Amino acid sequence: MIIPENLLSLVMRYFENDLTRATLWFHVPNPVLKGMKPIDYKLGGTYDRLEKMIGDALRESKHDS
């Protein structure tokens, strides 16, 4: 499965442009997604919820800085 460019871009930003960590994030089960791997998470034909989750994490990390 191909990672959508907009989602990869968001995750790359979260991991400060570390492609290895960003790519790995998509392939590791995530407790927020009830143990699903983000790469496999697609409800209703879109990744809208996953995109929102990544955006929320980015906003939270800015508040923690």
PDB file of N, CA, C and O in Angstrom, chain B, residues numbered from 101:
ATOM      1  N   MET B 101       0.843  -1.184   0.000  1.00  0.00           N
ATOM      2  CA  MET B 101       0.000   0.000   0.000  1.00  0.00           C
ATOM      3  C   MET B 101       0.885   1.243   0.000  1.00  0.00           C
ATOM      4  O   MET B 101       1.898   1.290   0.698  1.00  0.00           O
ATOM      5  N   ILE B 102       0.505   2.232  -0.774  1.00  0.00           N
ATOM      6  CA  ILE B 102       1.257   3.476  -0.875  1.00  0.00           C
ATOM      7  C   ILE B 102       0.756   4.455   0.179  1.00  0.00           C
ATOM      8  O   ILE B 102      -0.449   4.582   0.397  1.00  0.00           O
ATOM      9  N   ILE B 103       1.679   5.138   0.823  1.00  0.00           N
ATOM     10  CA  ILE B 103       1.332   6.135   1.827  1.00  0.00           C
ATOM     11  C   ILE B 103       0.943   7.426   1.098  1.00  0.00           C
ATOM     12  O   ILE B 103       1.725   7.936   0.296  1.00  0.00           O
ATOM     13  N   PRO B 104      -0.243   7.956   1.365  1.00  0.00           N
ATOM     14  CA  PRO B 104      -0.641   9.214   0.720  1.00  0.00           C
ATOM     15  C   PRO B 104       0.357  10.330   1.042  1.00  0.00           C
ATOM     16  O   PRO B 104       0.806  10.466   2.180  1.00  0.00           O
ATOM     17  N   GLU B 105       0.691  11.115   0.034  1.00  0.00           N
ATOM     18  CA  GLU B 105       1.712  12.154   0.172  1.00  0.00           C
ATOM     19  C   GLU B 105       1.400  13.162   1.271  1.00  0.00           C
ATOM     20  O   GLU B 105       2.296  13.575   2.009  1.00  0.00           O
ATOM     21  N   ASN B 106       0.124  13.564   1.386  1.00  0.00           N
ATOM     22  CA  ASN B 106      -0.220  14.555   2.409  1.00  0.00           C
ATOM     23  C   ASN B 106      -0.007  13.996   3.821  1.00  0.00           C
ATOM     24  O   ASN B 106       0.411  14.726   4.721  1.00  0.00           O
ATOM     25  N   LEU B 107      -0.292  12.709   4.013  1.00  0.00           N
ATOM     26  CA  LEU B 107      -0.084  12.109   5.340  1.00  0.00           C
ATOM     27  C   LEU B 107       1.403  11.933   5.626  1.00  0.00           C
ATOM     28  O   LEU B 107       1.857  12.193   6.741  1.00  0.00           O
ATOM     29  N   LEU B 108       2.160  11.495   4.627  1.00  0.00           N
ATOM     30  CA  LEU B 108       3.605  11.342   4.823  1.00  0.00           C
ATOM     31  C   LEU B 108       4.227  12.693   5.167  1.00  0.00           C
ATOM     32  O   LEU B 108       5.105  12.773   6.027  1.00  0.00           O
ATOM     33  N   SER B 109       3.782  13.739   4.508  1.00  0.00           N
ATOM     34  CA  SER B 109       4.302  15.077   4.778  1.00  0.00           C
ATOM     35  C   SER B 109       4.044  15.494   6.223  1.00  0.00           C
ATOM     36  O   SER B 109       4.932  16.035   6.880  1.00  0.00           O
ATOM     37  N   LEU B 110       2.832  15.244   6.719  1.00  0.00           N
ATOM     38  CA  LEU B 110       2.510  15.579   8.110  1.00  0.00           C
ATOM     39  C   LEU B 110       3.373  14.798   9.092  1.00  0.00           C
ATOM     40  O   LEU B 110       3.894  15.362  10.054  1.00  0.00           O
ATOM     41  N   VAL B 111       3.522  13.500   8.846  1.00  0.00           N
ATOM     42  CA  VAL B 111       4.307  12.660   9.754  1.00  0.00           C
ATOM     43  C   VAL B 111       5.790  13.031   9.665  1.00  0.00           C
ATOM     44  O   VAL B 111       6.495  13.004  10.674  1.00  0.00           O
ATOM     45  N   MET B 112       6.262  13.373   8.478  1.00  0.00           N
ATOM     46  CA  MET B 112       7.653  13.823   8.336  1.00  0.00           C
ATOM     47  C   MET B 112       7.880  15.082   9.173  1.00  0.00           C
ATOM     48  O   MET B 112       8.916  15.222   9.823  1.00  0.00           O
ATOM     49  N   ARG B 113       6.910  15.994   9.154  1.00  0.00           N
ATOM     50  CA  ARG B 113       7.036  17.209   9.964  1.00  0.00           C
ATOM     51  C   ARG B 113       7.112  16.855  11.449  1.00  0.00           C
ATOM     52  O   ARG B 113       7.910  17.425  12.193  1.00  0.00           O
ATOM     53  N   TYR B 114       6.271  15.908  11.869  1.00  0.00           N
ATOM     54  CA  TYR B 114       6.265  15.488  13.275  1.00  0.00           C
ATOM     55  C   TYR B 114       7.620  14.908  13.683  1.00  0.00           C
ATOM     56  O   TYR B 114       8.110  15.167  14.782  1.00  0.00           O
ATOM     57  N   PHE B 115       8.219  14.117  12.780  1.00  0.00           N
ATOM     58  CA  PHE B 115       9.506  13.483  13.074  1.00  0.00           C
ATOM     59  C   PHE B 115      10.689  14.286  12.544  1.00  0.00           C
ATOM     60  O   PHE B 115      11.768  13.739  12.320  1.00  0.00           O
ATOM     61  N   GLU B 116      10.480  15.593  12.344  1.00  0.00           N
ATOM     62  CA  GLU B 116      11.540  16.519  11.937  1.00  0.00           C
ATOM     63  C   GLU B 116      12.293  16.030  10.704  1.00  0.00           C
ATOM     64  O   GLU B 116      13.523  16.030  10.666  1.00  0.00           O
ATOM     65  N   ASN B 117      11.514  15.607   9.683  1.00  0.00           N
ATOM     66  CA  ASN B 117      12.022  15.178   8.375  1.00  0.00           C
ATOM     67  C   ASN B 117      12.882  13.912   8.407  1.00  0.00           C
ATOM     68  O   ASN B 117      13.706  13.700   7.518  1.00  0.00           O
ATOM     69  N   ASP B 118      12.696  13.086   9.412  1.00  0.00           N
ATOM     70  CA  ASP B 118      13.387  11.785   9.471  1.00  0.00           C
ATOM     71  C   ASP B 118      12.521  10.760   8.737  1.00  0.00           C
ATOM     72  O   ASP B 118      11.547  10.246   9.287  1.00  0.00           O
ATOM     73  N   LEU B 119      12.889  10.473   7.491  1.00  0.00           N
ATOM     74  CA  LEU B 119      12.089   9.585   6.650  1.00  0.00           C
ATOM     75  C   LEU B 119      11.985   8.183   7.232  1.00  0.00           C
ATOM     76  O   LEU B 119      10.930   7.556   7.134  1.00  0.00           O
ATOM     77  N   THR B 120      13.047   7.682   7.831  1.00  0.00           N
ATOM     78  CA  THR B 120      13.028   6.334   8.411  1.00  0.00           C
ATOM     79  C   THR B 120      11.990   6.244   9.520  1.00  0.00           C
ATOM     80  O   THR B 120      11.172   5.324   9.535  1.00  0.00           O
ATOM     81  N   ARG B 121      12.020   7.192  10.447  1.00  0.00           N
ATOM     82  CA  ARG B 121      11.060   7.178  11.559  1.00  0.00           C
ATOM     83  C   ARG B 121       9.635   7.400  11.066  1.00  0.00           C
ATOM     84  O   ARG B 121       8.702   6.756  11.546  1.00  0.00           O
ATOM     85  N   ALA B 122       9.465   8.306  10.111  1.00  0.00           N
ATOM     86  CA  ALA B 122       8.130   8.593   9.586  1.00  0.00           C
ATOM     87  C   ALA B 122       7.542   7.365   8.896  1.00  0.00           C
ATOM     88  O   ALA B 122       6.379   7.024   9.113  1.00  0.00           O
ATOM     89  N   THR B 123       8.335   6.708   8.074  1.00  0.00           N
ATOM     90  CA  THR B 123       7.863   5.514   7.376  1.00  0.00           C
ATOM     91  C   THR B 123       7.560   4.399   8.368  1.00  0.00           C
ATOM     92  O   THR B 123       6.549   3.709   8.241  1.00  0.00           O
ATOM     93  N   LEU B 124       8.423   4.225   9.346  1.00  0.00           N
ATOM     94  CA  LEU B 124       8.212   3.196  10.365  1.00  0.00           C
ATOM     95  C   LEU B 124       6.904   3.438  11.121  1.00  0.00           C
ATOM     96  O   LEU B 124       6.193   2.487  11.443  1.00  0.00           O
ATOM     97  N   TRP B 125       6.584   4.697  11.404  1.00  0.00           N
ATOM     98  CA  TRP B 125       5.363   5.031  12.139  1.00  0.00           C
ATOM     99  C   TRP B 125       4.137   4.443  11.458  1.00  0.00           C
ATOM    100  O   TRP B 125       3.211   3.995  12.135  1.00  0.00           O
ATOM    101  N   PHE B 126       4.117   4.438  10.132  1.00  0.00           N
ATOM    102  CA  PHE B 126       2.981   3.910   9.395  1.00  0.00           C
ATOM    103  C   PHE B 126       2.858   2.388   9.496  1.00  0.00           C
ATOM    104  O   PHE B 126       1.794   1.835   9.218  1.00  0.00           O
ATOM    105  N   HIS B 127       3.932   1.713   9.889  1.00  0.00           N
ATOM    106  CA  HIS B 127       3.942   0.241   9.880  1.00  0.00           C
ATOM    107  C   HIS B 127       3.923  -0.397  11.274  1.00  0.00           C
ATOM    108  O   HIS B 127       4.019  -1.617  11.403  1.00  0.00           O
ATOM    109  N   VAL B 128       3.801   0.420  12.296  1.00  0.00           N
ATOM    110  CA  VAL B 128       3.784  -0.087  13.679  1.00  0.00           C
ATOM    111  C   VAL B 128       2.358   0.038  14.225  1.00  0.00           C
ATOM    112  O   VAL B 128       1.733   1.088  14.074  1.00  0.00           O
ATOM    113  N   PRO B 129       1.831  -1.027  14.863  1.00  0.00           N
ATOM    114  CA  PRO B 129       0.499  -0.933  15.466  1.00  0.00           C
ATOM    115  C   PRO B 129       0.414   0.261  16.412  1.00  0.00           C
ATOM    116  O   PRO B 129       1.324   0.507  17.203  1.00  0.00           O
ATOM    117  N   ASN B 130      -0.685   0.993  16.320  1.00  0.00           N
ATOM    118  CA  ASN B 130      -0.853   2.215  17.088  1.00  0.00           C
ATOM    119  C   ASN B 130      -2.032   2.060  18.049  1.00  0.00           C
ATOM    120  O   ASN B 130      -3.149   1.778  17.615  1.00  0.00           O
ATOM    121  N   PRO B 131      -1.792   2.242  19.353  1.00  0.00           N
ATOM    122  CA  PRO B 131      -2.878   2.073  20.324  1.00  0.00           C
ATOM    123  C   PRO B 131      -4.027   3.059  20.104  1.00  0.00           C
ATOM    124  O   PRO B 131      -5.172   2.735  20.420  1.00  0.00           O
ATOM    125  N   VAL B 132      -3.757   4.237  19.577  1.00  0.00           N
ATOM    126  CA  VAL B 132      -4.811   5.210  19.307  1.00  0.00           C
ATOM    127  C   VAL B 132      -5.763   4.685  18.228  1.00  0.00           C
ATOM    128  O   VAL B 132      -6.936   5.056  18.188  1.00  0.00           O
ATOM    129  N   LEU B 133      -5.247   3.827  17.366  1.00  0.00           N
ATOM    130  CA  LEU B 133      -6.050   3.226  16.294  1.00  0.00           C
ATOM    131  C   LEU B 133      -6.494   1.818  16.659  1.00  0.00           C
ATOM    132  O   LEU B 133      -6.737   0.981  15.789  1.00  0.00           O
ATOM    133  N   LYS B 134      -6.597   1.570  17.970  1.00  0.00           N
ATOM    134  CA  LYS B 134      -7.022   0.256  18.481  1.00  0.00           C
ATOM    135  C   LYS B 134      -6.117  -0.867  17.980  1.00  0.00           C
ATOM    136  O   LYS B 134      -6.581  -1.954  17.637  1.00  0.00           O
ATOM    137  N   GLY B 135      -4.812  -0.577  17.946  1.00  0.00           N
ATOM    138  CA  GLY B 135      -3.829  -1.589  17.582  1.00  0.00           C
ATOM    139  C   GLY B 135      -3.601  -1.766  16.093  1.00  0.00           C
ATOM    140  O   GLY B 135      -2.782  -2.590  15.686  1.00  0.00           O
ATOM    141  N   MET B 136      -4.311  -1.005  15.275  1.00  0.00           N
ATOM    142  CA  MET B 136      -4.106  -1.108  13.830  1.00  0.00           C
ATOM    143  C   MET B 136      -2.851  -0.337  13.422  1.00  0.00           C
ATOM    144  O   MET B 136      -2.456   0.617  14.093  1.00  0.00           O
ATOM    145  N   LYS B 137      -2.238  -0.750  12.335  1.00  0.00           N
ATOM    146  CA  LYS B 137      -1.125   0.000  11.758  1.00  0.00           C
ATOM    147  C   LYS B 137      -1.731   1.163  10.967  1.00  0.00           C
ATOM    148  O   LYS B 137      -2.710   0.966  10.247  1.00  0.00           O
ATOM    149  N   PRO B 138      -1.175   2.357  11.086  1.00  0.00           N
ATOM    150  CA  PRO B 138      -1.714   3.482  10.320  1.00  0.00           C
ATOM    151  C   PRO B 138      -1.795   3.200   8.815  1.00  0.00           C
ATOM    152  O   PRO B 138      -2.718   3.685   8.161  1.00  0.00           O
ATOM    153  N   ILE B 139      -0.880   2.449   8.261  1.00  0.00           N
ATOM    154  CA  ILE B 139      -0.901   2.135   6.830  1.00  0.00           C
ATOM    155  C   ILE B 139      -2.151   1.344   6.454  1.00  0.00           C
ATOM    156  O   ILE B 139      -2.611   1.414   5.314  1.00  0.00           O
ATOM    157  N   ASP B 140      -2.698   0.594   7.404  1.00  0.00           N
ATOM    158  CA  ASP B 140      -3.880  -0.224   7.147  1.00  0.00           C
ATOM    159  C   ASP B 140      -5.182   0.480   7.524  1.00  0.00           C
ATOM    160  O   ASP B 140      -6.269  -0.046   7.285  1.00  0.00           O
ATOM    161  N   TYR B 141      -5.069   1.657   8.106  1.00  0.00           N
ATOM    162  CA  TYR B 141      -6.232   2.345   8.634  1.00  0.00           C
ATOM    163  C   TYR B 141      -6.889   3.190   7.553  1.00  0.00           C
ATOM    164  O   TYR B 141      -6.352   4.217   7.136  1.00  0.00           O
ATOM    165  N   LYS B 142      -8.024   2.756   7.118  1.00  0.00           N
ATOM    166  CA  LYS B 142      -8.753   3.497   6.092  1.00  0.00           C
ATOM    167  C   LYS B 142     -10.234   3.203   6.288  1.00  0.00           C
ATOM    168  O   LYS B 142     -10.707   2.110   5.976  1.00  0.00           O
ATOM    169  N   LEU B 143     -10.945   4.170   6.799  1.00  0.00           N
ATOM    170  CA  LEU B 143     -12.388   4.005   7.004  1.00  0.00           C
ATOM    171  C   LEU B 143     -13.150   4.877   6.014  1.00  0.00           C
ATOM    172  O   LEU B 143     -12.791   6.034   5.797  1.00  0.00           O
ATOM    173  N   GLY B 144     -14.171   4.339   5.432  1.00  0.00           N
ATOM    174  CA  GLY B 144     -14.997   5.104   4.526  1.00  0.00           C
ATOM    175  C   GLY B 144     -14.285   5.532   3.263  1.00  0.00           C
ATOM    176  O   GLY B 144     -14.692   6.491   2.607  1.00  0.00           O
ATOM    177  N   GLY B 145     -13.212   4.817   2.916  1.00  0.00           N
ATOM    178  CA  GLY B 145     -12.503   5.111   1.687  1.00  0.00           C
ATOM    179  C   GLY B 145     -11.534   6.272   1.769  1.00  0.00           C
ATOM    180  O   GLY B 145     -10.924   6.636   0.763  1.00  0.00           O
ATOM    181  N   THR B 146     -11.377   6.869   2.964  1.00  0.00           N
ATOM    182  CA  THR B 146     -10.444   7.991   3.096  1.00  0.00           C
ATOM    183  C   THR B 146      -9.594   7.825   4.349  1.00  0.00           C
ATOM    184  O   THR B 146      -9.855   6.969   5.195  1.00  0.00           O
ATOM    185  N   TYR B 147      -8.590   8.653   4.439  1.00  0.00           N
ATOM    186  CA  TYR B 147      -7.740   8.673   5.615  1.00  0.00           C
ATOM    187  C   TYR B 147      -8.032   9.911   6.470  1.00  0.00           C
ATOM    188  O   TYR B 147      -7.154  10.372   7.200  1.00  0.00           O
ATOM    189  N   ASP B 148      -9.247  10.451   6.391  1.00  0.00           N
ATOM    190  CA  ASP B 148      -9.574  11.696   7.083  1.00  0.00           C
ATOM    191  C   ASP B 148      -9.308  11.631   8.585  1.00  0.00           C
ATOM    192  O   ASP B 148      -8.731  12.557   9.154  1.00  0.00           O
ATOM    193  N   ARG B 149      -9.722  10.552   9.222  1.00  0.00           N
ATOM    194  CA  ARG B 149      -9.531  10.457  10.678  1.00  0.00           C
ATOM    195  C   ARG B 149      -8.046  10.370  11.024  1.00  0.00           C
ATOM    196  O   ARG B 149      -7.596  10.963  12.005  1.00  0.00           O
ATOM    197  N   LEU B 150      -7.296   9.634  10.223  1.00  0.00           N
ATOM    198  CA  LEU B 150      -5.855   9.512  10.450  1.00  0.00           C
ATOM    199  C   LEU B 150      -5.185  10.872  10.257  1.00  0.00           C
ATOM    200  O   LEU B 150      -4.296  11.240  11.026  1.00  0.00           O
ATOM    201  N   GLU B 151      -5.600  11.610   9.250  1.00  0.00           N
ATOM    202  CA  GLU B 151      -5.041  12.939   9.009  1.00  0.00           C
ATOM    203  C   GLU B 151      -5.346  13.863  10.190  1.00  0.00           C
ATOM    204  O   GLU B 151      -4.489  14.649  10.592  1.00  0.00           O
ATOM    205  N   LYS B 152      -6.544  13.777  10.743  1.00  0.00           N
ATOM    206  CA  LYS B 152      -6.902  14.590  11.906  1.00  0.00           C
ATOM    207  C   LYS B 152      -6.053  14.210  13.117  1.00  0.00           C
ATOM    208  O   LYS B 152      -5.595  15.081  13.857  1.00  0.00           O
ATOM    209  N   MET B 153      -5.844  12.903  13.317  1.00  0.00           N
ATOM    210  CA  MET B 153      -5.034  12.440  14.437  1.00  0.00           C
ATOM    211  C   MET B 153      -3.601  12.991  14.331  1.00  0.00           C
ATOM    212  O   MET B 153      -3.035  13.442  15.326  1.00  0.00           O
ATOM    213  N   ILE B 154      -3.026  12.952  13.137  1.00  0.00           N
ATOM    214  CA  ILE B 154      -1.664  13.444  12.935  1.00  0.00           C
ATOM    215  C   ILE B 154      -1.622  14.952  13.172  1.00  0.00           C
ATOM    216  O   ILE B 154      -0.707  15.451  13.826  1.00  0.00           O
ATOM    217  N   GLY B 155      -2.608  15.678  12.644  1.00  0.00           N
ATOM    218  CA  GLY B 155      -2.668  17.125  12.863  1.00  0.00           C
ATOM    219  C   GLY B 155      -2.783  17.475  14.336  1.00  0.00           C
ATOM    220  O   GLY B 155      -2.132  18.409  14.805  1.00  0.00           O
ATOM    221  N   ASP B 156      -3.605  16.735  15.069  1.00  0.00           N
ATOM    222  CA  ASP B 156      -3.740  16.956  16.515  1.00  0.00           C
ATOM    223  C   ASP B 156      -2.408  16.732  17.222  1.00  0.00           C
ATOM    224  O   ASP B 156      -2.034  17.507  18.102  1.00  0.00           O
ATOM    225  N   ALA B 157      -1.690  15.678  16.843  1.00  0.00           N
ATOM    226  CA  ALA B 157      -0.391  15.384  17.460  1.00  0.00           C
ATOM    227  C   ALA B 157       0.602  16.501  17.174  1.00  0.00           C
ATOM    228  O   ALA B 157       1.387  16.869  18.048  1.00  0.00           O
ATOM    229  N   LEU B 158       0.577  17.040  15.969  1.00  0.00           N
ATOM    230  CA  LEU B 158       1.470  18.155  15.630  1.00  0.00           C
ATOM    231  C   LEU B 158       1.149  19.380  16.476  1.00  0.00           C
ATOM    232  O   LEU B 158       2.055  20.033  16.995  1.00  0.00           O
ATOM    233  N   ARG B 159      -0.129  19.692  16.616  1.00  0.00           N
ATOM    234  CA  ARG B 159      -0.521  20.850  17.430  1.00  0.00           C
ATOM    235  C   ARG B 159      -0.124  20.645  18.889  1.00  0.00           C
ATOM    236  O   ARG B 159       0.353  21.579  19.534  1.00  0.00           O
ATOM    237  N   GLU B 160      -0.312  19.443  19.413  1.00  0.00           N
ATOM    238  CA  GLU B 160       0.057  19.165  20.808  1.00  0.00           C
ATOM    239  C   GLU B 160       1.549  19.277  21.004  1.00  0.00           C
ATOM    240  O   GLU B 160       1.996  19.777  22.036  1.00  0.00           O
ATOM    241  N   SER B 161       2.342  18.821  20.030  1.00  0.00           N
ATOM    242  CA  SER B 161       3.806  18.885  20.182  1.00  0.00           C
ATOM    243  C   SER B 161       4.282  20.320  20.174  1.00  0.00           C
ATOM    244  O   SER B 161       5.292  20.626  20.807  1.00  0.00           O
ATOM    245  N   LYS B 162       3.593  21.216  19.479  1.00  0.00           N
ATOM    246  CA  LYS B 162       3.962  22.639  19.479  1.00  0.00           C
ATOM    247  C   LYS B 162       3.683  23.265  20.840  1.00  0.00           C
ATOM    248  O   LYS B 162       4.420  24.143  21.289  1.00  0.00           O
ATOM    249  N   HIS B 163       2.600  22.805  21.504  1.00  0.00           N
ATOM    250  CA  HIS B 163       2.268  23.330  22.838  1.00  0.00           C
ATOM    251  C   HIS B 163       3.258  22.837  23.890  1.00  0.00           C
ATOM    252  O   HIS B 163       3.502  23.520  24.885  1.00  0.00           O
ATOM    253  N   ASP B 164       3.828  21.651  23.671  1.00  0.00           N
ATOM    254  CA  ASP B 164       4.768  21.080  24.635  1.00  0.00           C
ATOM    255  C   ASP B 164       6.146  21.724  24.532  1.00  0.00           C
ATOM    256  O   ASP B 164       6.953  21.605  25.454  1.00  0.00           O
ATOM    257  N   SER B 165       6.421  22.393  23.437  1.00  0.00           N
ATOM    258  CA  SER B 165       7.754  23.000  23.214  1.00  0.00           C
ATOM    259  C   SER B 165       7.949  24.244  24.017  1.00  0.00           C
ATOM    260  O   SER B 165       9.008  24.867  23.942  1.00  0.00           O
TER     261      SER B 165
END
